[in-house]
């Protein structure tokens, strides 16, 4: 991957998605899509996960105007329930 490359990843229902860029690489996640009922998304450091919350356990979250910076030590983790999950982003470093 190179600076400016677009990253798109989707996963099937009932899966886990971890996107951890290589050392020295930074990515700006611009869109997350998941359903909060049984699913979650957040920044993970290998031990702890800080979740991006939603107001309803049945709400579908399509965060299409996000600016979430991730790297090799603080990366994206998404957990799916019975719906697919995914994200898009762009490499910035």
N, C-alpha and C positions, 0 to 999 in steps of 0.2 A: 504494500500500500504506500501511497505517496500523499503529500499535502494536497488537499483539494479533492481527493477521492471520496465518493459517496459510499456509505456503508448501509446496507439494508439486510436485515435478518428477521426471519419469521420462524416460528416453531408451532407445532401442532398442539392441540389441547392436551392437558394433563402432562406437561413437560416443564422443564426448567431451562431458562436461557441465561447463560453467563457470557457477557462480552467483555473480555479483558484484553485491551490493546497490548502490543509488545512494549518492552521497556523503552522509554524515551518518546513514545507516541502518545499524542493526545487527540481525543475525538470530542466533538460537540454533538450530543444527541439532540435532534430537533423535533422528534415525534415519537411518542410511546402509544401503544394501543394494547389494552387489556381490559378485562372485566374484573372488578374488585371482589366479587363474591367468590372467595376461595383463591383469588389470585393476588399477586403483589408485585410491586416494582420498587427498586431503590438502589442506592449506592452501597456497595459491599466492599469490605476491606479484607476479606478472607476469614474474618471472625464475626463481625457485626454488620448488620444491614440497617440502614436508615431508609424507611419507606416513604414513598410519595403517597400521601393519603388521598382518599376521596370521601365525599360526604355520605355516600350510601353504599351499602354492601352489595347492592344489585346494579349499581351504576357502571356503565361501560365508559372507560376513560380513554378518550382519544386526544391526547395532549399534543396538538399539532403546532403549537407555538412555543416549544420548550427551548431552553438553552442550558443543557446539563453537560458540564464538562467532566469527562472521565479520563483516567489514565491507567497505568499498570497497577497502581496501588489502591486506587479508589475507582472501582469499575461497576458496570451495570449488571444487576441480577434481576431477572423477571421470573415469576412463578405463575404457571397457568393453571386454571381449573378446567372446566369443560369447554372452554373457548380458546381459539388460537391467540398467540401473543406476537408482538413484533416491535421493531423500532427502526428508525432511520437516523442517520447522522452524517457528519463530514469530518474527515481528518484535518486537524488544524496545526499539528506539529509532528 
